[in-house]
Each structure stands twice: as C-alpha cells, then as structure tokens.
Amino acid sequence: MSSVDDLIRSIERKDDGHFLIENRNDRAWICIHAPGPGGAPVRKADVLARLKLFGIEDYDLKGLEELLLVPDGNWHELGTWKEPESQDARFSLELAADKKSATLTVEGPIFRGRWLDRGELDAAILSAGIRAGVDDGLLEAIASRSLDELKEKGPFRKSYTIARSVDPIPPTNGSIKFYYDPHPRARPALLGDSPNARVDFKKLGIIQTCEKDQLLAELLDPVEGRPGLDVSGNPVYGEKPATARLEAGRNAVLKEKKLYSQSTGQVIIRYDEEKNYAKIEVVEVLDVERIDYGTGHVDFPGTVVVHDTVADGFQVRARGDIIVERTVSSAFLQAEGDIVLMGGAVGRGAGFIEAGHDVYAKFVQETTVSAGHGIYIEEAAMHSRLMAGVEILLDGGRGDLIGGSTLSGKLLVANRIGSKAEPETRLTLGIDPETFRRLRELEQEIDRNRTTLQKIQQHRRHIDEARRRGPSTSQQDSTYDKLVSLENKFLEIIANLDRQRETIQAAITPDRQAEILYRDTVYPNVEVSFGYGIRKYRIDRRPVALPGRFALDPVENKILHSFE
C-alpha cells in the first residue's frame, strides 16, 4: 500500500490549482480550485487567455481577480458563452458542361448540425436533370453515412462522382522551362568564399546574374489529348492545349524556342503564370562589435548590426532589423522587421528568435524561430521549432529539415525532410500559429491529467482485486475512498477540457492553398498535418527518394502526396 499512499500524498501535496469552464444555457461558468500545499495557484494570465479564446468578454474582471485570490472550488457565473455556430450538412450538385459526369459535394455538419437524408438527395438529382448513370449504392451510403470518411467530426468536404461517362484524356499545355528562378527569394549573400565572410547587406540574393550566351529559358511544346466517348458512344473531344509564350527583351535572343543572354548582367524575368507568358531581359549592372557584459541588453528603435555575436543569455530588441554576422547560441533576438543570421544559431534548447517579417539564417539547431511572414534557411534546421505566418523555405544549400516541429501558414519548401536516423519530424500547414499554440497547450494539459488518472485507476483496481480475494482492512477502505474521490475529480477535469478542445477545433478552418514541397527525399517518422478534422499523413518504413508535394485535396478533407 506504500506506493498507493505515496501517490495520494504526492498528488495532494503537489497538486497544482486548476480551473474548469463550461457552458450552461449559453452562460459561461467557471470553477477555480486551490492548489495543494506544494502546488502552484491558477495564473490570471492563463484564465484570461482561455476566456479570450472562447470569446467570453462580458465578465467582471474584479470579481474574477478576487476569485483567483481565494478560490473556493465552487461554480460561478461569468458571462455570455458564444458557441460556434451550428450548421446542418449541405450538398451541391455540379453537372459537367459536356454532361459526361455529375459530382455531388457534401459539406459535413458543424458542431450540432444534422445530416442529410436520401429524399432530399433524390429530389435534387431529379431537379438537376440527371437521369442516367446514377450510382444508387453510393447515394445510399452517403445518405446513411455508412462511409468511414463521413463519420469524421468537425467540418469537412467530400466529393463523389455519382454519374459518369468516359471522359477524354486531357491535353498538356505548353510551358516554359526556366534556368533562373522567375520568383527569386531574398537570402543573405557572402562577401568572399571564407566561412567567416561577412554579409553583404545590400545583396540578399534577389539579383541573379548570368554570363554572355547563357541559356536562360526554353519553350516546351504542348501535347494533344485523346477523345473520349459519351453515353451514346459518340466521340467527345477535349479542349485544345494552350501554347506558352516566351519573349526576348533587352540583351536577350530567342533561337529555336530557346532564349539566350547576349551580354553579362542581371537576369530580370517578368512571368505571368495565369497567361503562361514570360519576358526575359539582361540589364548591366547602430553598429556594435559584440553584445555581452560590456553592452548589456540592447533595446534599439532602429536596426542593429552585430559584427561578432550575441553572448548567451543576452537580449537584443529592435524596431527595425537585427543582423548578426557570427553564430548565436542561447540568445534572445526580437525584431519588428527582419533578422539575418550569417553564422546561424545553435540554441541548445534555449535560443529564441522572433521577427515581425522575415528570418534569414545559414542554419538553426535546437532553436525556436518565429516570423510573421517567412523563414529562409540555407543549409539545415535541426531539432528546432519553426513557426511562420506565411512560408518557410530551406533552400540555397543543403536544404535539410530534420526533427522538431514546423508550422507554416501557407507554404513549406525543403530539399530533404527528416534523415536516415528517423527523428520525429512534425509538419503542420494551414493553421494560424497562435491558435495552434493555444490548442497544443490545452492538449498537453489533457495529457498530464490523463496520466495522473491512469495511475489512480491502476491503484484502485489493485484494491478491487485484493477485495475479491478476501476482506479489506480499514486502511485499504480509507485509501480506496480517497482514490475514488481523486478519480472523479480528474474525470471531471478531463471531460471539461475535452469539451473546450472540441469547441476550439470546431472553429478551425484549414487553408486549402497551403502546401509542402520537397525536392529530394522525405524520410520515415515524418508526420504531416493540415489541421483538425483531417487525418494526418505519416511516412513509415522506408524513405521516398522522389521530388514531391503534400497538399489538401481541393474539395475533400484528405492529404494528397504527389510526385514530380
């Protein structure tokens, strides 16, 4: 019994304070519990952050502060609870212009909305004029919600072809093969070949140069498609393929569908992807040494240039940019503009880098990096936490993303993802980083409480087994009563947190334009996520040594893994 008593005493002594929030008839109620003798009280910041997340605003702040000072374990009314708006399942029918197929798109119910029924589906099909080739078995499976993918929780969209004929094989449009990047990205450049060379701050890789008579781009011919058959057996012809257009500007010439430079200079590409057209021309073309005990922390209203490094534990804040020419370690860097790290960062788990716009680095290791727009890394990111509002690009060098967690709002590009050692590498796309962080904190809180609950239940079951073998002692009965009380307490906490998580998840809508591109290899133990309500994609067993792409299906809530 000593292990059981130790568990109980440990929980009662070190039990942190906790709070519960729930919806009662569209009113928010809160219950705050005091900590054990050795535990920490509930923090005001945590409560306010949770209330903000649920949109609860009309509460008495003074009363809440008094309750935090003297928590009584009772429920108190706070204010109006704003539930996510419920929406019934919806559907739409799309008849192809050539009338060779019909597509049914189903949007799942949101929160407490109802599902479809067969009658309304049949009525819509009849009204749309669909009379032949209908897949009745599929329609019944949709109406009865017997398909596994229709049992998902949260908002989702599924697309089904409910009537079809033989479609023509589509053509391949003509295209332009560029030998220079038509959309160059900014990244630091070196003044010289030495590893310790300084950054040329006026040249961030946007300027692309060429030599005379160098091949810059070429036209690729379109490929005709093949006709199909309609339901009557008549040929159905597809569209004609479009031809790409390539124009030579100044100091450039187009010969036999290949465009060459006629002089040395900067390559300028004006590329309109929508029109499949490109025109290419060639045109001629506060400082400190070190942050350490000698300077103290730096908080500057402009741009900070550090020619050496920032010592461990020191902080640099700038309203403009921060430029550091040597490797940084466990330093704190925060800029409203960009942060440029010529030598990279080895944070040893304590480094923190945050830019309002972009972060440029040669490499990062065991470092937290956050950017409002983009993160651009030349060589590698290893066992780090990367978060960017729009895009993360690892290119220009090795371009390796190894281990850690990476969150990008719209785009992630790397050469290789993971490594032969198969470290856990988590990628999340299409979710607002702040919402994701708050949700992860909630999930971690649930996991901690579940671990404690499992220990309590294990000890309670041991006493149950002992009781079946013979009469229990008074000490066992007392211990059992304490375990049951603790079990009920943690069950209530977990149930409340689960409801909070479900409410947050119901309001999350992933960005369908988000994508992950890798140019070489993706290794096992890489996990890809595009938000809640969408099944994660995991690479298992063996590496995929082909250039590829992860993206959401344009209609359905599933992750597509395609190859170049």
Phi, psi and omega per residue, in radians:
M1 nan -0.224 -3.073
S2 -1.068 -0.665 3.141
S3 -1.152 -0.623 3.104
V4 -1.176 -0.796 3.133
D5 -1.090 -0.704 3.114
D6 -1.080 -0.719 3.126
L7 -1.080 -0.815 -3.107
I8 -1.089 -0.841 -3.131
R9 -1.086 -0.655 3.131
S10 -1.115 -0.761 -3.137
I11 -1.157 -0.791 -3.089
E12 -1.186 -0.589 -3.083
R13 -1.389 -0.736 -3.047
K14 -1.807 0.125 -3.088
D15 -1.099 2.028 3.079
D16 -1.242 2.662 2.995
G17 -1.104 2.672 -3.139
H18 -2.556 2.817 3.124
F19 -2.344 2.611 3.128
L20 -2.099 2.526 3.086
I21 -2.288 2.357 3.076
E22 -2.615 2.851 -3.107
N23 -1.722 2.132 3.060
R24 -2.163 1.801 3.120
N25 0.938 0.878 3.095
D26 1.119 0.381 3.032
R27 -2.133 2.387 3.132
A28 -1.479 2.283 3.094
W29 -2.124 2.566 -3.133
I30 -2.289 2.515 3.094
C31 -2.272 2.090 -3.106
I32 -1.979 2.202 -3.134
H33 -1.843 2.464 3.127
A34 -1.296 2.705 3.105
P35 -1.359 2.910 2.982
G36 -1.265 3.098 -3.090
P37 -0.964 -0.612 -3.118
G38 -1.836 0.130 -3.065
G39 -1.622 2.968 -3.139
A40 -1.703 2.473 3.116
P41 -1.275 2.872 3.070
V42 -1.142 2.325 -3.134
R43 -1.514 2.419 3.110
K44 -1.029 -0.709 -3.108
A45 -1.069 -0.653 3.133
D46 -1.170 -0.721 3.141
V47 -1.147 -0.798 -3.125
L48 -1.118 -0.663 3.110
A49 -1.120 -0.696 3.132
R50 -1.189 -0.706 3.108
L51 -1.112 -0.708 3.111
K52 -1.096 -0.684 -3.120
L53 -1.097 -0.611 3.133
F54 -1.566 -0.008 3.116
G55 1.317 0.390 3.131
I56 -1.548 2.028 -2.999
E57 -2.143 -0.587 -2.990
D58 -1.548 1.039 3.121
Y59 -2.031 2.831 -3.128
D60 -1.512 1.802 -3.082
L61 -1.095 -0.713 -3.122
K62 -1.115 -0.760 3.115
G63 -1.104 -0.658 3.119
L64 -1.152 -0.717 3.118
E65 -1.104 -0.689 3.100
E66 -1.119 -0.701 3.126
L67 -1.148 -0.616 3.089
L68 -1.166 -0.599 3.127
L69 -1.244 -0.662 -3.110
V70 -2.247 1.295 -3.133
P71 -1.187 2.371 -3.066
D72 -2.014 -0.010 3.134
G73 1.272 0.179 3.113
N74 -1.826 2.812 3.122
W75 -1.478 2.385 3.139
H76 -2.285 2.427 -3.140
E77 -1.353 2.356 -3.095
L78 -1.851 -1.001 -3.046
G79 3.136 -2.773 -3.086
T80 -1.362 2.308 3.070
W81 -1.670 2.133 -3.131
K82 -1.742 1.657 3.110
E83 -1.199 2.603 2.975
P84 -1.017 2.485 -3.097
E85 -1.168 2.193 3.093
S86 -1.363 2.606 3.141
Q87 -2.571 2.267 3.113
D88 -1.157 2.717 3.045
A89 -1.016 2.473 -3.132
R90 -2.222 2.831 3.087
F91 -2.581 2.793 3.071
S92 -2.490 2.601 3.115
L93 -1.962 2.331 3.108
E94 -2.183 2.061 3.104
L95 -1.670 2.174 -3.135
A96 -1.030 2.568 -3.124
A97 -1.026 -0.564 3.125
D98 -1.538 0.016 3.082
K99 1.046 0.576 3.099
K100 -1.751 -0.165 3.115
S101 -2.749 2.772 3.070
A102 -2.330 2.347 -3.075
T103 -2.056 2.278 3.062
L104 -1.814 2.117 3.097
T105 -1.896 2.148 -3.094
V106 -1.912 2.251 3.036
E107 -1.870 2.115 -3.076
G108 -1.138 2.778 3.120
P109 -1.179 2.654 3.096
I110 -1.885 2.270 3.107
F111 1.058 -1.753 -3.057
R112 -1.986 0.431 -3.140
G113 -1.258 2.819 -3.078
R114 -1.623 2.879 -3.127
W115 -1.609 3.031 -3.126
L116 -1.371 2.917 2.952
D117 -2.264 2.794 -3.021
R118 -1.101 -0.622 -3.098
G119 -1.031 -0.792 -3.104
E120 -1.248 -0.534 3.053
L121 -1.145 -0.813 -3.141
D122 -1.078 -0.725 -3.137
A123 -1.097 -0.712 -3.137
A124 -1.184 -0.673 3.122
I125 -1.118 -0.762 3.123
L126 -1.110 -0.745 -3.128
S127 -1.144 -0.537 -3.139
A128 -1.373 -0.103 3.105
G129 1.431 0.369 3.115
I130 -1.531 2.073 -3.037
R131 -2.127 -0.356 -3.021
A132 -2.307 2.701 3.053
G133 1.264 0.329 -3.112
V134 -1.376 2.321 3.112
D135 -1.555 1.601 -3.081
D136 -1.133 -0.638 3.131
G137 -1.086 -0.707 3.114
L138 -1.165 -0.728 3.116
L139 -1.064 -0.734 3.131
E140 -1.134 -0.690 3.109
A141 -1.122 -0.636 3.100
I142 -1.194 -0.810 -3.100
A143 -1.136 -0.630 3.139
S144 -1.484 -0.119 -3.135
R145 1.023 0.631 -3.123
S146 -1.486 -0.243 3.077
L147 -1.269 2.358 -3.070
D148 -0.993 -0.705 -3.067
E149 -1.210 -0.282 3.109
L150 -1.536 -0.046 3.138
K151 -1.641 0.044 -3.114
E152 -1.124 2.598 3.024
K153 -1.554 2.732 3.113
G154 1.496 2.985 -3.124
P155 -1.184 2.406 3.064
F156 -2.659 2.832 3.069
R157 -2.295 2.292 3.107
K158 -2.231 2.490 -3.117
S159 -2.121 2.351 -3.118
Y160 -2.346 2.371 3.019
T161 -1.508 1.924 -3.044
I162 -1.704 -0.175 3.060
A163 -2.687 2.432 -3.063
R164 -2.706 2.751 2.929
S165 -2.204 -2.951 -3.125
V166 -1.526 2.048 -3.115
D167 -1.476 2.670 3.033
P168 -1.229 2.688 3.035
I169 -1.324 2.109 -3.036
P170 -1.203 2.713 3.108
P171 -1.383 2.960 3.032
T172 -1.927 2.106 -3.123
N173 -1.171 2.655 3.000
G174 -1.116 2.704 -3.089
S175 -2.551 3.030 3.116
I176 -2.008 2.225 3.049
K177 -1.682 1.992 -3.117
F178 -1.638 2.425 3.015
Y179 -1.767 0.000 2.995
Y180 -2.274 2.642 -3.100
D181 -1.186 2.088 3.101
P182 -1.256 -0.286 3.102
H183 -2.274 1.303 -3.066
P184 -1.116 2.496 3.126
R185 -1.801 2.555 3.104
A186 -1.303 2.359 3.032
R187 -2.724 2.665 -3.092
P188 -1.095 2.525 3.066
A189 -2.055 2.793 -3.075
L190 -1.795 2.586 2.968
L191 -1.688 1.477 -3.085
G192 1.902 3.062 -3.061
D193 -1.714 -0.127 -3.094
S194 -1.173 2.507 3.076
P195 -1.056 -0.425 3.138
N196 -1.705 0.209 -3.129
A197 -1.098 2.619 -3.124
R198 -1.442 2.833 -3.129
V199 -1.387 2.371 2.975
D200 -1.514 1.713 -3.008
F201 -1.219 -0.258 3.101
K202 -1.565 -0.138 -3.123
K203 -2.220 1.746 -3.096
L204 -1.879 0.551 3.018
G205 1.462 0.038 3.119
I206 -1.303 -0.549 -3.131
I207 -1.426 2.121 3.089
Q208 -1.924 2.219 -3.079
T209 -1.981 2.763 -3.135
C210 -2.468 2.911 3.030
E211 -1.742 2.930 3.112
K212 -1.145 2.500 3.117
D213 1.135 0.463 3.124
Q214 -1.587 2.449 3.117
L215 -1.288 2.158 -3.086
L216 -1.828 -0.624 -3.112
A217 -2.889 2.850 3.060
E218 -2.594 2.685 3.128
L219 -1.531 2.353 3.042
L220 -1.867 2.279 -3.064
D221 -1.205 2.617 3.038
P222 -1.270 2.833 3.116
V223 -2.139 2.215 -3.141
E224 -1.157 2.598 3.052
G225 -1.544 -3.102 3.109
R226 -2.088 2.447 -3.092
P227 -1.200 2.712 3.047
G228 -1.951 -2.831 -3.128
L229 -2.271 2.418 3.030
D230 -1.490 -3.110 -3.062
V231 -1.160 -0.251 3.106
S232 -1.671 -0.005 -3.138
G233 1.522 0.096 3.115
N234 -1.446 2.571 3.132
P235 -1.161 2.477 3.096
V236 -2.101 2.045 -3.063
Y237 -1.653 2.408 3.093
G238 -1.477 -3.092 -3.133
E239 -1.292 2.714 3.040
K240 -1.297 2.491 3.137
P241 -1.219 2.561 3.109
A242 -1.470 2.608 3.133
T243 -1.811 2.324 3.082
A244 -1.324 2.698 3.129
R245 -2.136 2.310 3.139
L246 -2.244 2.168 -3.086
E247 -2.052 2.391 3.090
A248 -1.575 2.197 3.081
G249 -1.680 -2.607 -3.105
R250 -1.085 2.414 3.070
N251 0.996 0.580 3.071
A252 -2.460 2.690 -3.127
V253 -2.475 2.501 3.124
L254 -1.852 2.036 -3.136
K255 -2.202 2.058 3.085
E256 0.866 0.893 3.065
K257 1.206 0.225 3.067
K258 -2.124 2.369 -3.064
L259 -1.872 2.209 -3.089
Y260 -2.078 2.710 3.023
S261 -1.430 2.614 3.089
Q262 -1.933 0.017 3.107
S263 -2.768 2.928 3.047
T264 -1.434 2.420 3.122
G265 2.896 -2.821 -3.127
Q266 -1.561 2.322 3.104
V267 -1.531 2.143 3.099
I268 -2.036 2.123 -3.115
I269 -2.025 2.151 3.033
R270 -1.898 1.826 -2.969
Y271 -2.060 2.133 3.069
D272 -1.883 1.727 -3.081
E273 -1.111 -0.655 -3.104
E274 -1.098 -0.692 3.137
K275 -1.581 -0.038 -3.121
N276 0.944 0.843 -3.050
Y277 -2.357 2.461 3.079
A278 -2.477 2.491 3.004
K279 -2.135 2.250 -3.075
I280 -2.156 2.328 3.079
E281 -2.420 2.817 3.130
V282 -2.105 2.124 -3.110
V283 -2.057 2.535 -3.139
E284 -1.336 2.726 -2.984
V285 -2.028 nan nan
L286 nan 1.705 -3.092
D287 -1.556 2.285 3.077
V288 -2.336 2.634 3.137
E289 -1.362 -0.692 -3.033
R290 -2.789 2.526 3.042
I291 -1.792 1.986 3.137
D292 -2.760 -2.673 -3.117
Y293 -1.136 -0.362 3.117
G294 -1.276 -0.419 -3.130
T295 -1.952 -0.499 -3.018
G296 1.309 -3.016 3.070
H297 -1.120 2.628 -3.119
V298 -2.094 2.236 3.032
D299 -2.287 1.810 -2.947
F300 -2.117 2.433 -3.105
P301 -1.352 -0.005 3.137
G302 -2.236 -2.401 -3.130
T303 -1.751 2.453 -3.133
V304 -1.995 2.204 3.079
V305 -1.998 2.093 -3.135
V306 -1.955 2.003 -3.054
H307 -1.369 -0.362 3.079
D308 -1.909 -1.788 -3.105
T309 -2.591 3.111 3.055
V310 -1.923 2.094 -3.079
A311 -1.136 2.741 -3.118
D312 -1.002 2.402 3.076
G313 1.472 -0.079 -3.110
F314 -1.677 2.699 -3.045
Q315 -2.047 2.447 3.033
V316 -2.272 2.124 3.076
R317 -2.102 2.389 -3.105
A318 -2.487 2.440 3.030
R319 -1.276 -0.453 3.119
G320 -1.766 -2.143 -3.128
D321 -1.846 2.862 2.984
I322 -2.176 2.215 -3.138
I323 -2.194 2.098 -3.135
V324 -2.139 2.186 -3.005
E325 -1.549 -0.249 3.116
R326 -2.084 2.975 -3.127
T327 -1.138 2.406 3.048
V328 -1.876 2.761 3.139
S329 -2.052 -2.084 -3.072
S330 -1.479 1.100 3.118
A331 -1.893 2.871 3.107
F332 -1.982 2.012 3.136
L333 -2.127 2.257 -3.125
Q334 -2.483 2.108 -3.119
A335 -2.326 2.524 3.055
E336 -1.331 -0.409 3.106
G337 -1.726 -2.114 -3.126
D338 -1.830 2.780 2.974
I339 -2.179 2.180 3.140
V340 -2.013 2.086 3.133
L341 -2.008 1.756 -3.104
M342 -1.136 -0.761 -3.090
G343 -1.597 -0.041 3.138
G344 1.524 -2.883 -3.073
A345 -2.541 2.307 3.012
V346 -2.123 1.572 -2.952
G347 -1.412 -0.245 -3.108
R348 0.879 0.628 3.091
G349 1.449 -0.107 -3.083
A350 -2.057 -0.195 -3.124
G351 -1.240 2.456 -3.131
F352 -2.391 2.189 -3.106
I353 -2.290 2.169 -3.097
E354 -2.407 2.159 3.121
A355 -2.137 2.467 3.085
G356 -1.190 -0.487 -3.141
H357 -2.040 -1.502 -3.033
D358 -2.170 2.690 2.978
V359 -2.131 2.225 3.069
Y360 -2.022 2.307 -3.132
A361 -2.636 2.647 3.049
K362 -1.280 -0.705 3.067
F363 -2.806 2.834 3.010
V364 -2.431 2.521 3.139
Q365 -2.501 2.212 3.116
E366 0.867 0.862 -3.070
T367 -2.357 2.511 3.007
T368 -1.598 2.160 -3.112
V369 -2.222 2.212 -3.126
S370 -2.276 2.376 -3.141
A371 -2.463 2.406 3.110
G372 -1.148 -0.566 3.132
H373 -1.973 -1.287 -3.008
G374 -2.429 2.710 3.017
I375 -2.091 2.214 -3.092
Y376 -2.187 1.997 -3.056
I377 -2.141 2.271 -3.048
E378 -1.393 -0.866 -2.997
E379 -1.741 -1.122 -3.022
A380 -2.796 2.641 2.942
A381 -2.100 2.092 -3.024
M382 -2.156 2.115 3.029
H383 0.892 0.763 -3.110
S384 -2.069 2.954 3.072
R385 -1.949 1.958 -3.104
L386 -1.966 2.309 3.125
M387 -2.428 2.145 -3.139
A388 -2.399 2.448 -3.120
G389 -1.182 -0.517 -3.062
V390 -2.132 -0.997 -3.001
E391 -2.628 2.690 3.032
I392 -2.304 2.135 -3.110
L393 -2.147 2.191 3.015
L394 -2.011 1.709 -3.093
D395 -2.734 3.108 -3.116
G396 1.616 -0.390 3.102
G397 -2.448 -2.236 3.106
R398 -1.141 -0.732 3.117
G399 1.174 0.725 -3.100
D400 -1.690 2.361 3.014
L401 -2.064 1.898 -2.974
I402 -2.187 2.072 3.038
G403 1.189 -3.126 3.093
G404 1.293 -2.874 3.141
S405 -2.207 2.429 -3.100
T406 -2.273 2.226 3.135
L407 -2.225 2.141 3.125
S408 -2.327 2.439 -3.100
G409 -1.187 -0.662 -3.038
K410 -2.312 -0.644 -2.959
L411 -2.526 2.443 2.988
L412 -2.363 2.209 3.136
V413 -2.246 2.323 3.074
A414 -2.647 2.819 3.014
N415 -1.362 -0.913 3.131
R416 -2.274 2.460 3.127
I417 -2.098 2.168 -3.022
G418 1.496 -2.936 3.114
S419 -2.739 3.068 3.137
K420 -1.106 -0.468 3.101
A421 -1.268 -0.201 3.075
E422 1.019 0.859 3.028
P423 -1.213 2.680 3.102
E424 -1.143 2.154 -3.097
T425 -2.240 1.978 -3.063
R426 -1.879 2.237 -3.139
L427 -2.112 2.264 3.108
T428 -2.260 2.235 -3.106
L429 -2.189 2.619 2.946
G430 1.457 0.192 -3.132
I431 -2.124 2.445 3.059
D432 -1.027 2.177 -3.045
P433 -1.002 -0.658 -3.100
E434 -1.186 -0.770 3.093
T435 -1.076 -0.737 3.134
F436 -1.069 -0.737 -3.126
R437 -1.100 -0.771 3.138
R438 -1.113 -0.684 3.139
L439 -1.193 -0.682 3.092
R440 -1.095 -0.676 3.105
E441 -1.095 -0.699 3.120
L442 -1.138 -0.730 3.125
E443 -1.146 -0.672 3.100
Q444 -1.123 -0.644 3.091
E445 -1.139 -0.684 3.087
I446 -1.124 -0.770 -3.134
D447 -1.066 -0.737 3.141
R448 -1.079 -0.760 -3.135
N449 -1.202 -0.622 3.110
R450 -1.159 -0.667 3.100
T451 -1.073 -0.771 3.100
T452 -1.113 -0.739 3.134
L453 -1.058 -0.729 -3.136
Q454 -1.092 -0.673 3.100
K455 -1.134 -0.740 3.132
I456 -1.101 -0.811 -3.113
Q457 -1.129 -0.614 3.125
Q458 -1.106 -0.783 3.127
H459 -1.190 -0.634 3.106
R460 -1.118 -0.697 3.134
R461 -1.147 -0.589 3.088
H462 -1.089 -0.711 3.114
I463 -1.200 -0.658 3.082
D464 -1.017 -0.757 3.135
E465 -1.144 -0.696 3.111
A466 -1.120 -0.654 3.121
R467 -1.145 -0.589 3.127
R468 -1.216 -0.445 3.136
R469 -1.464 -0.338 -3.136
G470 3.032 3.087 -3.118
P471 -1.072 2.565 3.127
S472 -1.627 2.733 3.116
T473 -1.493 2.926 3.115
S474 -1.129 -0.587 3.107
Q475 -1.160 -0.701 3.102
Q476 -1.118 -0.709 3.131
D477 -1.105 -0.734 3.131
S478 -1.127 -0.769 3.108
T479 -1.083 -0.730 -3.125
Y480 -1.072 -0.762 -3.135
D481 -1.078 -0.701 3.113
K482 -1.143 -0.697 3.128
L483 -1.130 -0.717 3.113
V484 -1.108 -0.713 3.123
S485 -1.114 -0.759 3.113
L486 -1.156 -0.672 3.125
E487 -1.066 -0.793 3.130
N488 -1.121 -0.648 3.122
K489 -1.080 -0.851 -3.086
F490 -1.285 -0.514 3.031
L491 -1.089 -0.713 3.115
E492 -1.156 -0.737 3.130
I493 -1.076 -0.829 -3.095
I494 -1.130 -0.722 3.134
A495 -1.089 -0.701 3.131
N496 -1.169 -0.745 3.117
L497 -1.149 -0.648 3.091
D498 -1.067 -0.723 3.115
R499 -1.146 -0.676 3.094
Q500 -1.096 -0.768 -3.137
R501 -1.095 -0.742 -3.140
E502 -1.085 -0.679 3.126
T503 -1.135 -0.746 3.124
I504 -1.147 -0.791 -3.115
Q505 -1.074 -0.610 -3.129
A506 -1.115 -0.412 -3.091
A507 -1.637 -0.049 -3.092
I508 -1.563 2.204 3.060
T509 -2.116 2.003 -3.112
P510 -1.196 2.667 3.091
D511 -1.392 2.016 -3.062
R512 -1.306 -0.159 3.089
Q513 -1.586 -0.093 -3.107
A514 -1.204 2.590 -3.133
E515 -2.741 2.739 3.050
I516 -2.069 2.242 3.106
L517 -2.101 2.314 3.009
Y518 -2.267 2.476 -2.961
R519 -1.725 -0.188 -3.052
D520 -2.314 -1.290 -2.985
T521 -2.500 2.531 2.937
V522 -2.118 2.316 -2.991
Y523 -1.785 2.880 3.077
P524 -1.061 2.802 -3.119
N525 1.219 0.402 2.989
V526 -1.742 2.212 -3.121
E527 -2.007 2.258 -3.103
V528 -1.989 2.290 3.126
S529 -2.315 2.463 3.059
F530 -2.110 0.573 3.067
G531 1.930 3.073 -3.073
Y532 -1.443 2.592 -3.068
G533 1.494 0.003 3.134
I534 -2.139 2.176 -3.108
R535 -1.091 2.343 -3.124
K536 -1.234 2.695 3.114
Y537 -1.937 2.255 -3.074
R538 -2.233 2.365 3.059
I539 -1.544 2.091 -3.127
D540 -2.142 2.758 2.948
R541 1.268 -1.039 -3.056
R542 -2.478 2.676 3.136
P543 -1.206 2.721 3.044
V544 -1.876 1.836 -3.029
A545 -1.692 0.965 3.085
L546 -2.428 2.476 3.012
P547 -1.008 2.398 -3.064
G548 -2.683 -3.050 -3.028
R549 -2.622 2.390 2.968
F550 -1.929 2.303 3.119
A551 -2.755 2.843 3.040
L552 -1.369 2.479 2.986
D553 -0.998 2.450 -3.102
P554 -1.010 -0.447 -3.083
V555 -2.061 -0.879 -3.046
E556 -1.510 2.753 3.103
N557 -1.558 1.216 3.055
K558 -2.481 2.669 -3.103
I559 -1.587 2.275 3.105
L560 -1.770 2.344 3.063
H561 -2.031 1.875 -3.083
S562 -2.068 2.880 -3.056
F563 -2.230 2.594 3.111
E564 -1.342 nan nan
